[in-house]
Amino acid sequence: MRNGGQLLVESLVALGATKGFGVPGESYLAVLDALHDTRGRFDFINCRNEGGAAFMAAAWGKLTGAPGLCFVTRGPGVTNAAIGVHTAMQDSAPMILFVGQVATFMKGREAFQEIDYRAVFGTMAKWAVEIDDVDRIPEILARAWVTATTGRPGPVVIALPEDMLTSPAAATPLTGPARIAEPAPTPGALAEALAMLEGAARPLVLIGGCNWTEAGRRALQGFAEASDIPVVAAFRYQDRFDNFSPAYAGEAGVAMSAHVKALIREADVILAINTRFGEMTTDGYTLLDVPIPAQKLIHVHASDREIGKVYQPTLGIQAGPNAFAAALRPVRGDWADWRSGARTAWEAGFDLPPLPSPVDMGLAMAHIREVLPGDAILTNGAGNFTAWPNKFYKFGPGARLLAPQSGAMGYGLPAAIAAKVADPGRMVICFAGDGDFQMNCQELATAAQYGAQPIVLLLNNGIYGTIRAHQEREYPGRVSGTDMVNPDFVALARAYGFHAERVERTEDFPAAFARARASRSGAVLDLDISPEALTPRQTLSQIRAAALARKAQP
């Protein structure tokens, strides 16, 4: 008879799983043993920290649409992994975290590394569950797969007691995933939505979420272009709409452009598809009134829990993004100048003044836009440096952005590794600040072990840039806790087998980037960035001076 570990792994293979990320632990040895027999079909990617492994799983879910799988041990292992669960939830990305658990007869005694997973993850994940009966593995796993991928996608946490995994199982493995049709809009709701758009003077489409199909994206783009309506992407989902389309007008996220704020504030009808109204996308919930917006709001989402959660819509439609996009038909109105003005303002945002830095990232990004292939994958963690991949790259229909809505530092490198594991032939570029990079730089070893080495552009300015910016705005000149002394990043990367070099002049960047792209062992480019070049359009000194002037006013 199979034991619980074997039943779990065979069911995962039947569901279509091919990769799992994790750090081994004695609490789930039976699963690791079962994975010994699935090499080549379902491979375990051995990571260096559970946080990095969980980030990889979250990024896998965001990139592929299938649940990213993560395996960790109890107690310290799962608390390390919690950051990935939180990230997957805020990203609406499908993920399943499997956690070893103390034996069933020890529960409730505060046994070694014991945690109540339902209590810890009950508000962080879509579902947290523990399997005490080995024969319920197929049932609970099937439910977890559906839960992670439907409605608003997100993470599921499954605790696996050690003795349950070693128990003999009478149940048979799953034979495949459930096929669940995406909910479609009712004809009446669709007609009402289209009528509202046709009656608008300043319509706007706002999109988000990672669970778009290629057909759904094409249908939405066709609708927007034929209707001449501007499209804005929610925070860090600008890769879900072709940026080269004349309908695309920018991203509603951190450091939101003035023209995007104006678009949302001045629109009279907003068609919001597949987006949750988070703090960043709404500029701190200021662009729309809570709970009743001044704008007419059509909110389309597959999850009824998202509709009306913050803003009460004029019309709520429970439908999946792809089914809704497929049902749309073009509308007509007198808003051509509204759309063209939005597009012109977005394109003007790429014009930058020279930056006071040894490496001018504005010029570096112009070069990157010229040379990267159309299917490149860009990743980043958190920090002021994220403005460069988020605001100064144009994502075509084949490009992807893996970036955390949760603002989690350390996400970018694990996400880039997961992308290379998923698609080794694609070019993957990780943008990382020096602080961000050091959150998970040990995962370079994981990348080297599995031949999944990305290119890392390390923007090294010797400070925690985002916090310094806030510090200078609120407490100008009083620097505290934001300076860093860094290691030799080139030597560190070379120790992990990567090509690495220091770039100290803007004019040296193109050749260095060419060498990085040609490297078969990945690359880390340590870019010399001045702390003065803290943002694309305002220097650190200017931020400080403005704050001092403000505080000097009576």
Buried (B, 14 or more C-beta within 10 A) or exposed (E): EBBBBBBBBBBBBBBEBBBBBBBBBEBBBBBBBBBEEBEEEBBBBBBBBBBBBBBBBBBBBBBBBBBBBBBBBBBEBBBBBBBBBBBBBBBBBBBBBBBBBBBBEBBEEEBEBBBBBBEBBEEBBBBBBBBBBBBBBBBBBBBBBBBBBBBBBBBBBBBBBBBBBBBEBEBEBBEEBEEEEBBBBEEEBBEBBBEBBBEBEBBBBBBBBBBBBEEBBBBBBBBBBBBBBBBBBBBBBBBBBBBEBBBBBBBBBBBBBEBBBBBBEBBBBBBBBBBBBBEBBBBEBEBBEEEEBEBBBBBBBBBEEBBBBBBBBBBBBBBBBBBBBBBBEBBEBEBEEBBBBBBEBBEEBBEBEEBBBBBBBBBBBEBBEEEBEEBBBBBBBBBBBBBBBBBBBBBBBBBBBBBBBBBBBBBBBBBBBBBBBBBEEBBBBBBBBBBBBBBBBBBBBBBBBBEBBBBBBBBBBBBBBBBBBEBBEEEBEEEEEBEBEBEEBBEBBBEBBBBBBBBEEBEBBBEBBEEBBEBEBBBBBBBBBBBBBBBBEEBBEBBBBBBEEEEEEE
